[in-house]
Amino acid sequence: MVDVYTSLKILYVLFGISLTLNVVLAYKVKILRSQMKEMENKVTLSEEEIQQITSRLKRLSELHGDIELPPPINLRR
């Protein structure tokens, strides 16, 4: 049978590992959040993708009269 001292040592080791992993996880979440904020401003669509979206919206507006098409998108080059 394991004595109390050994059990406490095991608990402290497991607690330390858990604490370390939580700190690492919090750091990674912080990095991912900052990367997501950066990417929000950098989303780009190719001309082909814009044409596909527009054609799908046109088909939907033909099927359902309540869908309005957005104004044309000005492409920045």
Secondary structure as GFF3:
##gff-version 3
##sequence-region A 1 77
A	DSSP	alpha_helix	4	40	.	.	.	ID=ss1
A	DSSP	alpha_helix	47	63	.	.	.	ID=ss2
###
